[in-house]
């Protein structure tokens, strides 16, 4: 009798253990649902779209090769010797602004060579002066005039305005307007003003509305000035590359319906 009871106890224990190990119907359904969910997630996996690099992320990608705008460059002594025949034959640059002078005394090395060769190889040429607001204005004008000869210019003179010379806002604007007036009197036409977007927004709003602008901002989107005014040219890169220039070069283009005749030098 005891043996029978022991056998029954052992059998009952084994059945109980088997019930604990075996999954219930609910467990099976839960696992199946989880498996289906995993399959759905795999099917809906997001595929990332590869976005091509912009001209600021890939300096070998040239804006002038992908659009129909009129493009140009500006050069100073930082570029060293330039191979103008290569630029003329292998680039889509229509114009160049050459640095002629800075402040009261500094003149740009290679200016005379560059302006001669740029003309020979088909580019429209203009010249610019780097403005030092605290320096004597008449001396700065004479420094620029000694380099920038009217007979050699295709484009109106440009004044590079990117420092306030540590003057007060009132003193700086007074100095700038006087310099622009002196240049206009000397060349019988209003000069082009080059400046950065942020510098314009901080110092120049409402001060130079009668002058055309070249606005510098190195980004993929076109700059918008705080006062919403129109501008003629956008310098969109300071790290451009073109055949004929060993290092990096500033690149610009005309905006909207503006074109070369808007800044043509009137002889």
Secondary structure, 3 states (H helix, E strand, C coil): CHHHHHHHHHHHHHHHHHHHHCCCHHHHHHHHHHHHHHHHHHHCCCCCCCCCCCCCCCCCCCHHHCCCCCEEEEECHHHCCCCHHHHHHHCCEEEEEEEEEECCCEECCCHHHHHHHHHHCCCEEEEEEECCCCCCHHHHHHHHHHHCCHHHCCECCEEECCCCCCCCHHHHHHHHHHHHHHHHHHHCCCCEEEEEHHHHHHHHCCCCCCCCEEEECCCCCCCCCCCCCCCCEEEEEEEECCCCCCCCEEEEEECCCCCHHHHECCC
